[in-house]
Every structure is written in C-alpha cells, then in structure tokens.
Amino acid sequence: MGDMPAPYVIRGSVFLPEAELMWRFSRSSGPGGQHVNTSDSQVELRFDLARTEALPSVWKERALERLAGRLVDGVVTVRASEHRSQWRNRETAAVRLASLLAEATAPPPKPRRPTRIPRGINERRLREKKQRSETKRGRTGRGWT
C-alpha cells in the first residue's frame, strides 16, 4: 500500500490536511468469508473541525454551525465499510468527508426575491372560476317542474 493520493479538495484551494486526519480501522461486519475475520477493512475517519487551521475562519464557523448535530467535542466522524479492501474504504471515507465539508462550508443561497403575480393570470383564474360556478349552478333542478 502506498500513500494516500493527492489531497482531497474541499473547495477552491482548500484541502483536507493529511496531518489532521485521524484514522481508525476495525473488522467490518457482513459477508466476506474468512477474509472478513482476519482483516481490519472498516475505516473510521475523524477530523477535528473545532481545532483545525486548514479552513478559513468564516468557513469553519459555518461548518461548526451546520454540522452541530454530527459533531462530538468538535470532531466530525465518517465511516466506510462497503469495500473488502481497506485501501478503497480509506478512499471512500476521505471523499465523503471532503464532500461533507464542502457542503457544510458552502455559502448560503441568495434570498428569494418575491415576484408579483401578473394581473392577466389572476383575471383569467377568476374568469375560469366564475365560468365553472355558472356551469355548476346550471345543474340544479330549481326551474324544472
């Protein structure tokens, strides 16, 4: 096994620093025969979001706020155990963490500018409503004898 590939980019020129990633490996559950009993293929990747210096302070505050439910003492954790290979699980976990942080640090969407309903549309709706009302009123048996 070699080193991890090129750094995982969060957004722009900001990337996950390898020195701040904490890896933990354990036996993965599920199918795999004898292989699963001998290899630690499940990966748990931890990243200390509260203490990191890799993110700009604005991004860091935004991520801490948005990921508050996932954090334990300021640390975000991602698990991967889909693959039989520890290496592929490491890749998966790192990509997941990078995309999670990219989503959490994204700027808030622009506020929606409310638009007025055009007068013609409103008039047409009221006209159709009145026409429907006339149709239904014509169905009553009042004038029949």
Backbone as JSON, one array per atom type, in Angstrom:
{
  "sequence": "MGDMPAPYVIRGSVFLPEAELMWRFSRSSGPGGQHVNTSDSQVELRFDLARTEALPSVWKERALERLAGRLVDGVVTVRASEHRSQWRNRETAAVRLASLLAEATAPPPKPRRPTRIPRGINERRLREKKQRSETKRGRTGRGWT",
  "N": [[0.83, -1.18, 0.0], [0.56, 2.19, -0.85], [1.09, 5.71, -0.24], [-1.59, 8.02, 0.56], [-3.58, 9.28, -2.14], [-3.39, 12.34, -4.1], [-4.12, 15.38, -2.29], [-7.4, 15.76, -0.85], [-9.64, 17.88, -2.2], [-11.55, 20.4, -0.76], [-12.9, 22.84, -1.46], [-12.09, 25.08, -4.01], [-8.9, 26.26, -3.31], [-8.6, 25.02, -0.94], [-7.94, 22.23, 1.05], [-8.18, 18.89, 2.51], [-6.08, 18.47, 5.21], [-3.58, 16.09, 5.52], [-2.19, 15.62, 7.9], [-4.0, 16.29, 9.9], [-5.95, 14.38, 9.87], [-7.47, 11.65, 11.44], [-7.2, 8.27, 11.58], [-8.93, 5.18, 12.01], [-9.1, 1.71, 12.23], [-11.1, -1.21, 11.85], [-12.62, -4.46, 12.23], [-14.78, -5.32, 9.67], [-18.3, -5.74, 9.44], [-20.63, -8.18, 8.1], [-20.87, -9.97, 4.88], [-18.13, -11.95, 3.57], [-16.63, -14.07, 4.13], [-13.79, -16.0, 5.17], [-12.01, -13.97, 4.91], [-13.05, -11.63, 6.07], [-12.78, -12.09, 8.73], [-10.15, -11.75, 9.32], [-9.1, -9.35, 8.46], [-8.78, -5.84, 8.97], [-10.89, -3.99, 7.67], [-12.86, -2.04, 7.81], [-13.2, 1.46, 7.95], [-12.71, 4.29, 9.94], [-12.87, 7.65, 9.89], [-11.69, 10.52, 11.38], [-12.02, 14.01, 11.99], [-10.88, 16.91, 13.37], [-12.77, 19.45, 13.59], [-13.2, 21.71, 15.12], [-10.68, 22.55, 16.0], [-9.08, 22.83, 13.78], [-6.78, 24.38, 11.48], [-6.84, 24.57, 8.86], [-9.06, 25.44, 7.48], [-10.61, 28.46, 6.34], [-11.61, 31.03, 8.65], [-14.3, 31.91, 8.45], [-15.53, 29.86, 6.98], [-15.11, 27.79, 8.75], [-16.66, 28.51, 11.0], [-19.18, 28.43, 9.82], [-19.35, 25.71, 9.09], [-19.17, 24.48, 11.62], [-21.55, 25.34, 12.71], [-23.48, 24.26, 10.95], [-22.97, 21.52, 11.03], [-23.45, 20.81, 13.62], [-25.08, 18.85, 14.83], [-23.81, 16.49, 14.17], [-21.34, 16.54, 15.31], [-18.96, 15.56, 17.79], [-17.61, 16.77, 20.52], [-16.48, 18.71, 18.85], [-15.43, 17.22, 16.8], [-15.73, 15.65, 13.69], [-16.98, 12.62, 12.36], [-16.54, 10.02, 9.99], [-17.58, 7.02, 8.49], [-16.63, 4.1, 6.64], [-17.35, 1.1, 5.03], [-17.96, -0.38, 2.84], [-16.42, -1.67, 0.92], [-14.24, -4.53, 0.38], [-11.63, -4.05, 0.59], [-9.3, -2.34, 2.56], [-7.95, -0.13, 1.67], [-9.58, 0.93, -0.4], [-11.78, 1.6, 1.15], [-10.65, 3.58, 2.71], [-10.22, 5.54, 0.79], [-12.91, 6.05, 0.07], [-13.96, 7.03, 2.52], [-12.43, 9.37, 2.88], [-13.18, 10.88, 0.63], [-15.9, 11.16, 1.18], [-15.8, 12.68, 3.55], [-14.58, 15.03, 2.58], [-16.56, 15.92, 0.75], [-18.68, 16.3, 2.51], [-17.71, 18.38, 4.11], [-17.41, 20.31, 2.12], [-20.05, 20.79, 1.43], [-21.01, 21.73, 3.88], [-19.57, 24.06, 4.24], [-20.34, 25.7, 2.22], [-21.46, 28.77, 0.77], [-24.39, 30.51, 1.99], [-27.56, 30.21, 0.25], [-28.72, 32.69, -2.12], [-31.15, 35.06, -1.05], [-34.6, 34.6, -1.86], [-36.22, 36.58, -4.23], [-39.29, 37.93, -3.95], [-41.87, 37.72, -6.37], [-44.42, 39.47, -8.19], [-47.7, 38.28, -8.99], [-48.72, 38.27, -12.3], [-51.24, 40.52, -13.53], [-52.96, 39.66, -15.56], [-52.96, 36.86, -15.36], [-54.19, 36.44, -12.91], [-56.72, 37.57, -13.42], [-57.65, 35.84, -15.44], [-57.8, 33.44, -13.99], [-59.85, 34.07, -12.16], [-61.94, 34.5, -13.97], [-62.25, 31.94, -15.12], [-63.0, 30.58, -12.85], [-65.44, 31.75, -12.25], [-66.87, 30.97, -14.5], [-66.94, 28.21, -14.16], [-68.44, 28.1, -11.86], [-70.88, 29.04, -12.83], [-71.52, 26.95, -14.57], [-71.92, 24.85, -12.75], [-74.01, 25.89, -11.26], [-76.02, 25.84, -13.12], [-76.74, 23.2, -13.13], [-78.49, 22.63, -11.11], [-81.8, 21.66, -10.13], [-83.76, 23.63, -9.99], [-85.52, 25.18, -11.71], [-87.04, 23.24, -12.95], [-90.03, 21.51, -13.58]],
  "CA": [[0.0, 0.0, 0.0], [1.31, 3.44, -0.89], [0.49, 6.82, 0.47], [-2.88, 8.48, 0.05], [-3.41, 10.05, -3.36], [-3.35, 13.8, -3.97], [-5.02, 15.83, -1.23], [-8.81, 15.86, -1.21], [-10.01, 19.29, -2.24], [-12.87, 20.74, -0.24], [-13.38, 23.76, -2.46], [-11.06, 26.05, -4.39], [-7.54, 25.83, -2.98], [-8.63, 24.48, 0.42], [-7.99, 20.77, 1.0], [-8.07, 18.19, 3.79], [-4.67, 18.24, 5.54], [-3.32, 14.71, 5.94], [-1.71, 15.61, 9.29], [-5.11, 16.47, 10.83], [-6.89, 13.27, 9.74], [-7.22, 10.55, 12.38], [-7.74, 7.04, 11.0], [-9.08, 4.02, 12.88], [-9.52, 0.56, 11.42], [-11.67, -2.3, 12.63], [-13.18, -5.52, 11.4], [-16.05, -4.95, 9.06], [-19.32, -6.79, 9.56], [-21.23, -8.55, 6.82], [-20.29, -11.1, 4.16], [-16.72, -11.85, 3.2], [-15.98, -15.36, 4.42], [-12.64, -15.99, 6.08], [-11.3, -12.7, 4.74], [-13.58, -10.62, 6.97], [-12.35, -12.4, 10.1], [-8.72, -11.52, 9.5], [-8.61, -8.04, 8.03], [-9.44, -4.66, 9.5], [-11.18, -3.23, 6.46], [-13.72, -0.89, 8.08], [-12.41, 2.66, 8.2], [-13.37, 5.41, 10.62], [-12.03, 8.83, 9.68], [-12.09, 11.61, 12.28], [-11.41, 15.29, 11.65], [-11.18, 17.87, 14.43], [-13.23, 20.66, 12.93], [-13.1, 22.85, 16.04], [-9.29, 22.99, 16.19], [-8.33, 22.86, 12.52], [-6.31, 25.67, 10.96], [-6.85, 24.42, 7.4], [-10.21, 26.13, 6.9], [-10.76, 29.88, 6.68], [-12.45, 31.15, 9.86], [-15.72, 32.02, 8.08], [-15.95, 28.5, 6.61], [-15.07, 26.97, 9.96], [-17.85, 28.85, 11.79], [-20.34, 27.94, 9.08], [-19.36, 24.25, 9.19], [-19.48, 24.12, 13.01], [-22.98, 25.59, 12.92], [-24.31, 23.34, 10.15], [-22.72, 20.11, 11.41], [-23.53, 20.73, 15.08], [-25.7, 17.59, 15.23], [-22.9, 15.37, 13.88], [-20.06, 16.72, 16.0], [-18.75, 15.13, 19.17], [-16.49, 17.58, 21.01], [-15.87, 19.42, 17.73], [-14.83, 16.26, 15.86], [-16.68, 15.01, 12.77], [-16.55, 11.25, 12.08], [-17.12, 9.39, 8.8], [-17.24, 5.59, 8.42], [-16.78, 3.44, 5.33], [-17.08, -0.34, 5.11], [-18.6, -1.03, 1.68], [-15.47, -2.48, 0.13], [-13.46, -5.52, 1.14], [-10.27, -3.54, 0.7], [-9.14, -1.21, 3.47], [-7.49, 1.0, 0.87], [-10.75, 1.54, -1.05], [-12.6, 2.21, 2.2], [-9.97, 4.83, 3.08], [-10.56, 6.49, -0.29], [-14.33, 6.39, 0.2], [-14.15, 7.86, 3.72], [-11.83, 10.69, 2.64], [-14.03, 11.59, -0.33], [-17.12, 11.5, 1.91], [-15.51, 13.79, 4.46], [-14.36, 16.23, 1.78], [-17.83, 16.42, 0.22], [-19.46, 16.77, 3.66], [-17.19, 19.69, 4.48], [-17.71, 21.23, 1.03], [-21.46, 21.14, 1.56], [-21.21, 22.48, 5.12], [-18.92, 25.37, 4.17], [-20.86, 26.44, 1.07], [-22.15, 29.99, 1.17], [-25.85, 30.35, 1.99], [-28.16, 30.61, -1.03], [-29.23, 34.06, -2.16], [-32.56, 35.08, -0.67], [-35.53, 34.65, -2.98], [-36.92, 37.85, -4.41], [-40.69, 37.63, -4.28], [-42.35, 38.36, -7.6], [-45.88, 39.63, -8.21], [-48.43, 37.5, -9.98], [-49.23, 39.2, -13.32], [-52.68, 40.79, -13.42], [-53.68, 38.84, -16.54], [-53.1, 35.49, -14.85], [-55.19, 36.49, -11.84], [-58.03, 37.8, -14.05], [-58.04, 34.6, -16.12], [-58.18, 32.47, -12.95], [-61.17, 34.46, -11.64], [-62.91, 34.29, -15.05], [-62.5, 30.49, -15.2], [-63.69, 30.2, -11.62], [-66.82, 32.21, -12.41], [-67.48, 30.12, -15.54], [-67.17, 26.9, -13.53], [-69.54, 28.32, -10.93], [-72.11, 29.12, -13.65], [-71.79, 25.59, -15.06], [-72.45, 24.06, -11.64], [-75.31, 26.45, -10.88], [-76.96, 25.41, -14.15], [-77.09, 21.78, -12.91], [-79.51, 22.47, -10.08], [-83.12, 21.4, -10.71], [-84.7, 24.64, -9.48], [-86.53, 25.62, -12.68], [-87.7, 22.09, -13.58], [-91.27, 21.0, -12.97]],
  "C": [[0.87, 1.23, 0.0], [0.65, 4.49, -0.03], [-0.87, 7.15, -0.13], [-2.62, 9.27, -1.23], [-3.4, 11.55, -3.07], [-4.37, 14.25, -2.93], [-6.46, 16.0, -1.74], [-9.25, 17.31, -1.08], [-11.42, 19.46, -1.68], [-13.54, 21.69, -1.22], [-12.29, 24.77, -2.74], [-9.68, 25.5, -4.08], [-7.46, 25.25, -1.57], [-8.79, 22.96, 0.33], [-7.87, 20.2, 2.4], [-6.59, 17.95, 4.1], [-4.48, 16.83, 6.11], [-2.93, 14.63, 7.42], [-2.86, 15.7, 10.3], [-6.15, 15.36, 10.74], [-6.5, 12.16, 10.7], [-7.95, 9.31, 11.85], [-7.87, 5.98, 12.09], [-9.64, 2.88, 12.04], [-10.06, -0.53, 12.33], [-12.22, -3.34, 11.68], [-14.55, -5.12, 10.93], [-17.04, -6.08, 9.23], [-19.82, -7.15, 8.17], [-20.49, -9.68, 6.14], [-18.82, -10.87, 3.82], [-15.96, -13.12, 3.52], [-14.84, -15.22, 5.4], [-11.92, -14.65, 6.04], [-11.74, -11.68, 5.8], [-13.12, -10.86, 8.42], [-10.89, -12.02, 10.36], [-8.27, -10.11, 9.16], [-9.45, -6.91, 8.65], [-9.76, -3.72, 8.34], [-12.12, -2.06, 6.7], [-12.87, 0.3, 8.49], [-13.28, 3.7, 8.92], [-12.41, 6.59, 10.53], [-12.57, 9.95, 10.56], [-11.32, 12.86, 11.91], [-11.85, 16.3, 12.7], [-11.49, 19.23, 13.81], [-13.04, 21.89, 13.82], [-11.69, 23.41, 16.13], [-8.49, 23.13, 14.91], [-7.93, 24.29, 12.13], [-6.38, 25.68, 9.43], [-7.99, 25.2, 6.74], [-10.19, 27.61, 7.25], [-11.78, 30.02, 7.82], [-13.94, 31.24, 9.54], [-16.28, 30.64, 7.75], [-16.08, 27.64, 7.86], [-16.32, 27.23, 10.81], [-19.1, 28.3, 11.14], [-20.47, 26.42, 9.22], [-19.71, 23.81, 10.61], [-20.97, 24.3, 13.29], [-23.83, 24.55, 12.21], [-24.14, 21.88, 10.55], [-22.84, 19.88, 12.91], [-24.11, 19.39, 15.56], [-24.79, 16.38, 15.04], [-21.63, 15.41, 14.69], [-20.09, 16.15, 17.41], [-17.48, 15.82, 19.63], [-15.75, 18.26, 19.85], [-15.25, 18.53, 16.68], [-15.93, 15.63, 15.01], [-16.11, 13.64, 12.39], [-17.29, 10.71, 10.87], [-16.66, 7.94, 8.78], [-17.44, 5.07, 7.01], [-16.44, 1.96, 5.49], [-17.69, -1.09, 3.93], [-17.69, -2.0, 0.96], [-14.74, -3.48, 1.02], [-12.06, -5.02, 1.39], [-10.23, -2.32, 1.63], [-8.76, 0.04, 2.69], [-8.67, 1.71, 0.2], [-11.68, 2.19, -0.03], [-11.98, 3.52, 2.68], [-10.3, 5.92, 2.06], [-11.99, 6.99, -0.13], [-14.57, 7.33, 1.38], [-13.6, 9.26, 3.5], [-12.67, 11.52, 1.68], [-15.32, 12.03, 0.35], [-16.91, 12.69, 2.83], [-15.32, 15.09, 3.69], [-15.67, 16.79, 1.24], [-18.74, 16.93, 1.34], [-19.02, 18.17, 4.07], [-17.46, 20.72, 3.38], [-19.15, 21.72, 1.12], [-21.69, 22.04, 2.78], [-20.6, 23.88, 5.06], [-19.41, 26.22, 3.01], [-21.58, 27.7, 1.54], [-23.67, 29.8, 1.14], [-26.44, 30.81, 0.66], [-28.67, 32.04, -0.96], [-30.71, 34.05, -1.78], [-33.46, 35.24, -1.89], [-36.2, 36.01, -3.03], [-38.36, 37.55, -4.78], [-41.13, 38.4, -5.52], [-43.87, 38.46, -7.53], [-46.48, 38.73, -9.27], [-48.96, 38.49, -11.01], [-50.75, 39.32, -13.27], [-53.48, 39.89, -14.36], [-53.94, 37.43, -16.04], [-54.19, 35.45, -13.79], [-56.6, 36.67, -12.43], [-58.53, 36.54, -14.74], [-58.51, 33.55, -15.11], [-59.58, 32.8, -12.43], [-62.26, 34.24, -12.68], [-63.28, 32.81, -15.15], [-63.28, 30.0, -14.0], [-65.18, 30.57, -11.73], [-67.56, 31.33, -13.41], [-67.82, 28.76, -14.96], [-68.36, 26.99, -12.58], [-70.87, 28.35, -11.67], [-72.51, 27.73, -14.14], [-72.45, 24.77, -13.96], [-73.83, 24.57, -11.22], [-76.39, 26.0, -11.87], [-77.42, 23.97, -13.96], [-78.2, 21.61, -11.88], [-80.88, 22.33, -10.75], [-84.16, 22.42, -10.27], [-85.83, 24.94, -10.47], [-87.29, 24.47, -13.31], [-89.0, 21.74, -12.85], [-92.0, 20.08, -13.89]]
}
